[in-house]
Amino acid sequence: MKRKLGLITLVVRKYDEALAYYCNVLGFERVEDTRLPDGKRWVVIRPGADGAAMLLAEAVDERQRMAVGNQAGGRVGFFLQTEDFAADHRRMCERGVRFLDEPRHEAYGSVAVFEDIYGNRWDLIEPKES
């Protein structure tokens, strides 16, 4: 049986704010944006054609608002893989992405930690070929 991770939910403050950041700054594509009868939206984005996509979920109560920006408890919770670390790092810096450290070249690949608009930590990573 073939299985894969399809969607990862990311709780955000506002749909349009999140779309502007993830699509215009990080370069993700909007896959779907469907209005639902209860006033919510089904908003799916992805960084490229391969791998999992993200479902943006607008926080609707205090518990969810408290999770915005802290979905991994302060740890790196998301890993944005690239085939050209240097170009993506440069482009992201030009667009104002806040990197928390300088790029490193580890045994597993090139990596740098950045924070998204909400404070969630991400690795920009170009894995070494195996």
MOFENRA-V817544 format. One record per residue. RES is the residue in one small letter. OMEGA is omega in radians with two decimals (* if undefined). NEAR is the number of other C-alpha atoms within 12 Angstrom. Layout:
RES;OMEGA;NEAR
RES;OMEGA;NEAR
This chain:
m;3.12;3
k;3.12;4
r;3.08;7
k;3.05;11
l;-3.04;12
g;-3.10;16
l;3.01;19
i;-3.14;22
t;3.06;26
l;3.13;36
v;-3.06;32
v;3.10;35
r;-3.08;26
k;-3.12;24
y;-3.02;30
d;3.07;19
e;-3.14;19
a;3.11;32
l;3.13;32
a;-3.12;20
y;-3.03;28
y;-3.13;34
c;-3.06;26
n;-3.09;22
v;-3.11;25
l;3.08;35
g;3.07;21
f;3.05;23
e;3.05;23
r;-3.12;29
v;-3.11;22
e;3.06;17
d;-3.05;20
t;3.08;17
r;-3.13;13
l;-3.07;10
p;-3.08;8
d;3.14;9
g;3.08;12
k;3.08;17
r;3.02;21
w;-3.03;24
v;-3.11;33
v;3.09;30
i;3.05;35
r;-3.12;30
p;-3.13;27
g;-3.04;20
a;-3.09;13
d;3.04;13
g;-3.09;19
a;3.04;23
a;-3.14;29
m;3.03;33
l;3.10;28
l;-3.11;34
a;-3.14;32
e;3.13;29
a;-3.09;23
v;3.11;20
d;-3.05;14
e;3.13;12
r;3.13;13
q;3.10;20
r;3.12;20
m;-3.13;18
a;-3.12;25
v;3.11;31
g;-3.11;28
n;-3.03;26
q;3.11;26
a;3.07;17
g;3.12;15
g;3.09;19
r;2.99;18
v;-3.10;25
g;-3.06;24
f;-3.05;30
f;3.14;26
l;-3.10;38
q;-3.13;27
t;3.03;26
e;3.14;19
d;-3.07;19
f;-3.06;26
a;-3.12;21
a;3.13;15
d;3.11;27
h;3.14;34
r;-3.12;20
r;-3.14;19
m;3.08;29
c;3.13;23
e;-3.12;14
r;3.03;19
g;3.10;18
v;-3.10;30
r;3.06;28
f;-3.09;27
l;3.13;21
d;3.07;17
e;3.08;18
p;3.10;23
r;3.08;22
h;-3.07;17
e;3.12;13
a;-3.10;13
y;3.10;13
g;3.10;22
s;-3.02;27
v;2.97;33
a;-3.13;35
v;3.04;31
f;3.06;33
e;3.07;32
d;-3.08;36
i;-3.08;29
y;-3.10;27
g;3.02;28
n;-3.14;29
r;-3.13;30
w;2.88;32
d;2.84;32
l;-3.01;43
i;2.96;31
e;-3.10;28
p;3.01;23
k;3.08;17
e;-3.13;10
s;*;7
